[in-house]
Amino acid sequence: MDYLPVFLRLGAEPAVVVGGGRVAARKAEWLARAGAHVTVIAPELLPELQAQVGLGRLRHCAASFAPEHLDGAALVVAATDEPAVNLAVSDAARVRGIPVNVVDQAELSTFIFPAIVDRSPLIVAVSSAGAAPVLARRVRESLEALLPARLGELARFMGERRRQVRRALGALARRAFWESVVSGPVAERLLSGEEAAAEQAFARELLSSQLTSARAGGAGPPGEVYLIGAGPGDPDLLTLRALQLLQQADVILYDRLVPEAILERARRDAERIFVGKEVGDSGQQQRINELLVRLARQGKRVARLKGGDPLVFGRGGEELEVLTAHGIPWRVVPGITAALGAAAAAGMPLTHRGLSQSVTLVTGHADATLDWRTLAGADRTVVFYMGVRQLPRIVARLRAAGAASTLPAALIERASLPGQRVLRARLADIALLARRERAAAPAVLIVGPVAAFAGAAAPAVPEAARA
Ligand code: SAH
């Protein structure tokens, strides 16, 4: 380890930046954000630096650098494009024992600036000790994407309550309590921006921890259920919140449509339960409902992971009703539904000026209860889910309701998954094409003028283009 990472408290300390250009401006901004009193030494300033001086956020010393400028400084940054000046700053700082950074010159520096993820008061600093700045930046970007946007609010929330918790709980219970705050409903609500709900959950959990530690081993905090949309299959199409909750869950109940690549993103030691339905097994939903209730009652955080969006043909609504009826807290995380995944895969807009004014998501069970006359209209887009086996019947019903034989149609199989395929034909021919190509579930049928969208001829995934 060539550098020791530390966090410097600069509040109200004098800091000096030598240089008046863009890089100097950036460093001065960081130092000012950390509370330092920054003086910029440069004969002339860039307008943006001048503006900061005008606002009173920086001081300007309009002069060429002289060693005396460093007297009393707690920290120095040299950011000029003149090597001789940078060297002079470095020497003067070292003589005075002041930490110095010369931008992009590690050998003249006694400290370096890391790439940071700022979720103040929580801060992550990343450095490659100058060896690979691009890599450090990439790591920073990954962390940036992984860490919830409101993590800082969570840190502040916890900081503000430390004394209260210290008074309420003994050391051992305290640790367990904070663990449950970080990975339970309190954090989860706060990260969703629901501060009032987080406060309630906090009060509830603190009380429950007090009672538990008083009784030494009573009922733990109540569990909860996250109803999470897994999207069409590509793990990169998961939402950040889905990832975060998958990292927290104790148990994961998942469907047939959820691929292994997505389960791999979940917490390693989470229990996984496959609850995919066999066709014709009408009792399975009932068993899932009971399982959700039972696991949550054991105090578990249960992720109910469904393909696409949990509230689109996913029976998510029924599960929410059951949970509510049993007083179990739940949360829904939306996912990219198959229609959207398929449209993106095929490069096909679902609505388009002059072609389609609306989009309808409809079950492909093809029974007479649907309003086929409306679905057969030529100015709209209809996306049939679960319809592969029923293709001939869907086509027949549409045709009987007045749809033209030439109405464009597309069958999109395995959208976003390996083996993705787009089959295009006129409505009158799509069932035949699908049979010839041995199309199989999961697939959606898109019917309407957009299915022949010109831009769709060259999809971004080459092997996806057929027909
Ligand atoms: N809740 C899911 C739908 C579940 S019903 C969602 O919002 O997407 C199952 C149907 O979804 C399948 O029969 C198929 O029509 C469609 N489907 C799911 N994943 C798909 C995919 N990757 N490509 C094409 N269709 C898909």
Boltz pocket constraint, residues with backbone or C-beta under 6 A from the ligand:
constraints:
  - pocket:
      binder: B
      contacts: [[A, 231], [A, 232], [A, 233], [A, 257], [A, 306], [A, 307], [A, 308], [A, 309], [A, 310], [A, 311], [A, 312], [A, 313], [A, 314], [A, 336], [A, 337], [A, 338], [A, 339], [A, 341], [A, 342], [A, 384], [A, 385], [A, 386], [A, 387], [A, 412], [A, 413], [A, 414], [A, 415], [A, 416], [A, 417], [A, 441], [A, 442], [A, 443], [A, 444]]
      max_distance: 6.0
